[in-house]
Amino acid sequence: MSATSTPTTATSASTEAVRNDAAALLPELQRVRRDLHQHPETGLVLPRTQAAIIAELEGLGLEITTGTDTTSVVAVLRGGTPGPTVLLRGDMDALPLTEYTDLPYRSENGAMHACGHDLHVAGLIGAVHLLAARRESLAGDVLFMFQPGEESWGGAKIMLDEGLLEASGSTPVAAYGLHVFPGKRGVVTCRPGPVMASSNSFYVTYRGRGGHGSSPWRHLDPIPAIAELTLALENMITRRTDVFDPAVLSVTMLGGSNARNVIPETSTLGATVRAHTVATLDIIERECLRLAKGIGDAHGLETTADFTRVYPPTINTADNVDTLIGVVGDLFGADRYENMVNPMMGSEDFSFVLEKVPGAFAMIGASIDGVDPEDTPSNHSPYVVFDDRVLADQAAVLAQLALTHLNSGE
C-alpha cells in the first residue's frame, strides 16, 4: 500500500493470528512489566529501564539508537518492501511517589509507576515482537518510540529535537499511543479532535515592603493583592472564555510570611492552567498577565509574572481515530470500543508528536476484575493497581495499527 492510500484492515485470519500471538506473549510481557514496576525510574535519565528495553529487543533485526540528552530508545523495523513509516510510542518514566499497594512486585525505592508507563513499555515491546515476526508483509517501516520524561519533563519534545521523526528516513504518516487508565479491562476509548488538554503554569510574585503585622499602614503589604488576584483569576475564567470551549485554572500555591505577626516582603502565587484549544489559551495567557499587573499596580507593588506553556493540547486526527476504531473492532469486536464524549483535562506530551504527524492517542481500560472503576484509585495515586493482563490487548492493537497502514497484502 502506498503512503497516499487509505488504510484498510487486514484479513480476519491475519487479525486473529495477531490476537492469538499477542495472547501467547502475555507471560513474557507480564514478566517485563513487573520487573519495571519493581524498579521504577523518574525523569529523563532512566538507565536501568533503557537497558531492559534494549535487552528485550535484541535479536529482532532492528535499527536501534539511543538519546543524547535522555535515555530514550528509538527502534526502526524495516518492512519487506519499501513504503511509509508508522510511529508507535510508549513512555517509560515513573513518578516520585511512594507506593502503597500490596503487590508482591511493588516498588520500594520511593518512586512508583502510578501512571502505568511500565505497561506502556511492555505493551510496545509486545508490538515489536508481533511486527518483527511479520516484517516481510510490511510495505514500509515501523518507528518505535520509547520515551523517558513524560511526567512534566517534555521528553517527547527532546526526542523530536534529536531527530526522532527522521530515524527511518521518512517522516511518519501516522502516529499512535495507548495509555492505561481505570476502566473495564481491554476497552479502548478515544475521540477525534481534542482528547487531552494543554498544560501550562502561571507564577506571580508581588514585592512590597515588609514589617510588623501590628502596623500595616507603615509598610506595603503584598498579601491582600495576592488574595485579590486569586479570586480575580477564578472569575476571569468564567467571564473571558467560551463555556463551550472549557478551560481550568487552579491556584495551587500561595506563599507569604512564615510568621503570623510579620508582613512579608513578597507574596507568591502558582497555578496550573488547562485548555483544549490554542485560541482559548491565548485569551487566558493575556488575561492572566493583565490581571496580575493591574492588581499589583493598584496596590503599589512591584509585579513579576510568568506564564509558561508546558505541553500543547493533544489533538487526534479523525481519520486515524476511524482507523483505530476499525482495528479494535476487527481484533475484539465493536463492543470493545467506546467513544470518549468529552476530552480530558489531563495533559500528555505525545501532543508534540501529534502537532507534526497525524495520529491518535487513546485510552485502554486496565482495572482489575470485580472492581468498579469509578471507585478505584486513579492514575497518579499511590494505591492504583492495573491489571497487566491488558498487555496482550495493548500489543495487539498497536501492532495491528501498523499492519493496517503497511500491510502489503502478502
N, C-alpha and C positions, 0 to 999 in steps of 0.2 A: 504494500500500500504506500502511496506517495505521501509526502508531507502535506499536500493540499487536499487529500482525500478526507471524507467524513468517516470517523471511526465506526467499525461495525463489530458486533460481538462475535466471538469465536463459536465454533460448533458446540452443541450441547455436550458432545462426547469429550471434547478437549476441556471444556469448562468443568465437567465432572472430574476429569483427571486432575486438574489443578486443585479442586476441593479435596479430593482424596489424598493427593500427595501432601497437601498442607496439613491434613489431619495426621498423616504419618510422621511429619516433622515435629509435632507438638511436644513430645517429651524432651527433645533436644532444645527446643525454643524455651520451654519452661526452665530447663537447667541454666541456660544463658541468662534469662531474666532474673532468676532467683539469686544467681551469683552477683549480678549487677545491683540488685536490690540490697543485698547484704553489704556491699562495698560501694556506697554512693560517693560521687564527687561533685563539687559545685563549681560554677563559674565557667571560665573559658579554658582552664587548664585541667584536663581530665586524663592523665597519662595511663592509669590502670584501665579505664573504660576504653580508651583508644586501643591499647594493646589487646584487650579482649575481643574487640570488633575485628581487628586485623587477623587475629588467630582464627576466628570463625570464617573469614573469607579466604583463607589460604587454600590454594589448590583449585580455585574455581576459574582461573584464567582471566582475572580482572586486571584492569589498569588502575593501580591504587596510588593516590597521592595524599599527603597529609599537610595540614595547615602550617603556616609560619607563625602567625600571631595567635593561633588557637591550636588545640589538639583535635582538630576536625579530621574526618576521613572522607575522601571522595573516591568512589569506585566507579569505573566505567565498564559495562558489559557490552562487548561488540556482538551484534547480531550476525546471522549467517549471510545476509546480503545488506548492501548499503541502504540507508534511509534516515529518517529524522531521529531526534533524541527525545526521550521522555524522562522527566526527573521524578524521583521518588524520595521522600525525606523522612527522617526520624531524628528527633532531638535527644540529647544524651545526658544533660545535666540534672542534678538533684537540687533540693532546696536546703538551706541552712536551718534545719528543723529537726528537733529530737523526736524520734519515732516512738509512739506509744501503743502500737499494735502488739498482738501476741503471736505473730507469725514466727515459725521456727527459723526463718531466714531474715528476721528483722534486722535493720541496721542498728549498730551500737557505736557509731563513730561521730554522732552529733549531727549528721546530715540524713536526709530521707528522700527517697523517690516518691514524694507525696503528690506528684502531678502525673505519674505514670510514664515518665520518659524511659524507664527501664523496659517497659513493654513496647514502647515505640522502637527502641533499638532492636530488641529481639524479633519483633514483627517484621521489621525491614530486613533483618538478616534472613528470615524465612523467605521473604520475597526474592532475595538474591539467589538463594538456592533453587527455588522454583523456576526462576527465569534462566539461570545458568544451565539447568537441565533441558531447556527448550531454546537454547541460543540459535540453533540452526533455523528455527521457524521465524526468527525475528528479522524483519526488514528494517533495520535501524539499530539504535543503541539505547541503553538504559543508563542513566546517571543516578547513582545512589548517593544521597547527601546525609551523612551522619554528622550532626551539628551540635557542638557544645554551646553553652551560654545563651539559652533561650530565655531563662528567667531573669530578665532585665539587663542582660549583658549585650544584646544585639548581635549574637553570634552569626545569625544569618547574613546580616549586613557585612560583617567582616569576611565571611566566606565569599560573598559576591565580589567584594573589593579584591579578593585574592584570585579571582578568575574562575569561580565555580561554573558559571554558565558557558565557559569556553572549554571546559575539561574534555568534552567529547569531540571537539572540533566544529560543532554546530550548536547554535542556541536551541534549547529545548522548545518543542512545540506545545508541550503540556507539562504541568507540574501538579503533584498530588501529595497530600499529607493526611494522616489519620491520627486522631487524638482520643485517648480513652477518657471516659467520664462516667459518673454514676448513671446507670440506665440498664435496661434489660440486656443481658449479655448477647453481643453479636448484632444488635440492632443499630443500623447506621442512620444518622440524621445529618441533613445538610440543607442548604438553600442557595439559590443564585443571589448575586449582589452581595451587600454587606453581610458577613457572617460573624465577625468579631470587631470590636471597637478599636480605635486608636488609643494609645496610652501616652499620656502627657503629664508633665509635672509643672507646678506653679509654686514659686517660693517668693516670699516678700519679707523684707526687713525694714522696720521703721526705727530710725535713730532720733532720740530726743536728748534730754538732759536728766540724768538720774539724781536721786536724792532720797530724803527721808519721807516715808509714807504719810507722816503726820502733816506735811506742809506741801501739798501738790501744787499750790499756786506759785511756789518758788522754783519749780522745776518745769520740765516739758515731758509730760507723761505719755509714752507710746502705747500704753495698754488700751485706753479707750479706742484708739484708732484701729488697733488690730481686731478688737471686738466688733467694731462697726464694719470693718471690711469683711469679717466672717459672715455676717448677716447679709451684707450687700451682695456678696458673691452668690449666695443661695437664691436671692431674689432675682439676680441678673439672669440666671439660667432659665427661670420661668418667664421672663419678660423680654429676652433678647433672642431666644432660639425657638425654632418651629417645633410645636408639640408633636408633629408627625415625623420629625427627624430628631429623635431623642438624644439627649446628652446627660452626662452625670458629672457633677463636680462635688467632691467630698473633701472638706477640710479635715485633715487627719493629724496635723501637727500644729501646736501652738506653744510659743515659748515667751518667757519674760523673766521676772526675778525668781530667785530661788529662796527668797525670804519674804514673809508676809508684810514686813514693815519697810520694805525697800521699793522705791520707784526705780525700775530698771533703766539703764541707758538705751536698751533696744528691746523691741518685741519682734517676734518672728511668726510666720505662718507658712505651712506647707500643705499642698493639696494635690490630689490626683484628679485628672480630667479625662473623661472618656467621650468619644463621639464616633458616629458611624460614617460621617461624610466630611470631606475636607472643607466644604463650604461652611458647615456649622462650626467646625473647629476654627476657621478663620475668624468668625464672629466672636467666639469665646476668647480666643487669644487677645484680640483687640480690646474687648470689654474688660477682661481681667487686668490688663496693663493700665487701661484708662482709669478704672476704679481705684486701683492701688495708688496711682499717682495723685488722683483727685482727693482722696481721703487723707493721704499724707500731707498734701498741701494745705487742706482745710485745718489740720491740726498743727501746722507749722513744723512738720517733721521732715527729715531727710529720708527719701524713699529709695530702696533698691529692690527691683522686681525682675524676676527672670521666669519666662515661660519657655519650656523645652519640649519639643515634640520628640517622643522617645520611639514609639512604634506607630506606623500608619495603620489605618483600618485594613482589615483583611477582607478583600473583595473577591468573590468567586465569579467565574465566567459561566454564563448559563449553559453553554454547550458542554462544558466539562462536567457540570453538575448532572446534565442529562446522561452523559457517558457513565458517570458513577452510578446513577440510578439503574441503568441497564445492566451494569456489571453485577451489582448487588442482587438484582432480580434473577439474573442468569445463574449466579452461584447458589443462592439460598432461597429464592422466592420473593415475590413482591412484598410480602408482609415483613420482610427484614429491613425495609427502608421506610423511614418516616420523615416527612418534610418538617424542617425547623420553621415554625411560624414566625418567630421574632429573632433577630440577631442577638448575640450575647454581648454583654458589656465588658467581658474579659478581653485581653489583648494577646497577640501572637506575632512573633517576628517572622513567621513564614510570609507575612504580609509584604515584606521586602522582595521576596521572590515573585509573589503574585502581582507586584507592580510591574514586573518586567516580562513575565511569562503567563499566558492564560492557564487557568487551572482551577482546582477546587480543594478546599480544606474542610474535612468532615469530622464528625464525632462518631465514636463507636462505643456502645454501652458495655460496661465491664463490671457490673455489680455482681456480688455473689448470690447464688440461688437462695430463694426463700426470704429475701430481704427487700423491703420497699425502697427503691432508690431515693424517694423523697425523704426518707427518714434516716438515710445513711450519711456518714461523714463525706464531705465533698473533697474535690481536688484541693490540695494545699493544707488539708487537715492532718495533724499528726496521728489521727486514728483511721485514716482512709485505707481501705483494703480493696484491691482489684482482683478479679478472678482471671488468672492467667490462662485459663482455657480459651479465652478470646484470641490468643495469639495465632491460632490456626486460621481464624477468620480474617484477622488483620493481614497476615501474609498472603492469603488467597486473594483478597480484594486488591491489595497493592500490585501483586503480580498480574492479575487479570486486567487491571487498568492499563498496564504497559502492553500486554498482549493485545488488547483491544485496539490500541493505536498502531501497533507494529507488526501484528501477525501477517505473515506473507501468504497465508493460505496453504502452506505445505502440509 
